[in-house]
Amino acid sequence: MMISSRGRYCLRVMTDLAEHQGEGYIPMKDVAKRQGFSLKYMEKLLPVLVKTNIVEGLQGKTGGYRLTRKPEEYTLGEILRLTEGSLAPVACLECGAVPCDRAAECRTLPVWTELDRIVNQYLDSVTVADLLKIGMPQDNRCP
């Protein structure tokens, strides 16, 4: 499973809005500048978050965006399922998938089922508020 840039950027937007929530409505251009991505890309992300009532927007000179709930009420799982659709590691575990003919004899299905459970449980246990507490990550990329 790989999280798309859309999912990663939505988490960054949510974290930015949480970090600046005391400032009222935050202009889209301010978030884009702080996060280092284009205003054009922000214009694609924010409508999805507004449509699903994750954030609310206000038009006009003093407008912008803000969270509709407290940062601790948003889980990463909720946001990523919204942006990614599914976090399932294999197609047969996606919501609404046609049952696989081999499910009864598939020796790997228990592994994928447990991985799916662990990933979802973990992402549902981490909130946007938790992201504000986490220190700067180490560079853990493979050589």
N, C-alpha and C positions, 0 to 999 in steps of 0.2 A: 504494500500500500504506500502510495506517495501522495502527500497533501499538495494540492495545486497552489500556485501563487495567489489565486483568488482567496483560498482558505487562509493562507498565511497572512496576506495583507488585511483581510477582515479582522483577524486577531490583533494585528498591529493597530488598526483603526479603533477597535474597541478598547484596547489598552490605552491608547492616546486619549480618547474621550474620557475614560475613567480617571486618568491622571489629571485631566484639566476640568473635571466635572464642576468644580467650584466656580468656574468662570462663566457659567451659563451656556448659551448656545455657542459652539465653536465653529468658526468658518471652515469650510472644506479646504480652502487654500492653506490655512494654518496647519491642518493635520497633514496634508500632502507635503508641505515644506519640511515639517519636523520628521516625517517618516521617509522622506527621500523618494517619493514616487509622484508621477505626473498627476496633474489636476484632471486630465482626461480619464485616467484610470480610476480616480476617485469617483468620477461621475458615473462609472459603471458599478462600483461597489455599493455606494450609499443607498441608491434606490432599492436594492435587494434588502438591505437592513431596515429601511423605513417601511417597506411593504409588509414585512413580517413583524413589525412593531418592536424590533430589537433596539432601534434608535428612533428619535423623532426629529423632524426638520422644521425649520422656520424660515420662510422667505423674507427677503428685505435687507435693509442696511444693517440691522442688528441681528440678522438671522444666522443660521448655522445648524449644527447638529448636537444632540446630547443623548445620553442613555435614557431609556425609559424606566430602568430599574437600577438598583444598587449593583455595583461591580461584583459583589459576592453572590448575586443571584443569577449570574450568567455562567454556564459551564462551557468549557472549550468544546465538549462533545456536542452541545446544542448548536453552537456557532458553526462548527465544522460539518455537522450533518446538514445544516442549512446551505452551506456553500458547496459542499462536496457531493451531497445527495446520499452517499453511503460511505461507511468506513469499513465495510466488509472486506476481508482479505482475498476472498474468492467470490465469483459471481453467484454461485449456488446459495450463498448465505445472505445475499442482498434481499431487502424487504420486497416481497411480491414476486420473488424469483420462482420460476416453474420448478417444481421438485425434480431433482436429478434422478434418472433411472438407476443410477449406480449407488445412490445414497446408502442403501442397506448393506452393500458390500464394500463401500469405499473405506479403505484403511486410513486415508489421510483426513477424512472429514472431521474426526474428533480433534485433530490438531488445529485445523482451521476454525472450528467452533470455539475452542478454548482461546485461541489467539483473538478472535473477534470479541469474546467476552472480556478478556483482559484489557484490550485496547479501549473498548467502550467504557468499561468500569473506570479505568484510569482517567480518560478524558472527561468523564462525567464527575470526577472527584476534584478536578482542578478548575478554579474559577478565574475570571478576569482579575478579581482582587488579588488572587494568588500571584498572578503575573507581575503585579506591581511590587510584590514583596521579593520576588526572585532576583538575585544579583545578576550581574553581567555574566553570560555563559562563557565557558572556555571554548577554544577552538578544538572541537572534537571530530573534525573531518578526517576521513581516511587519507593516508598519504598517497 
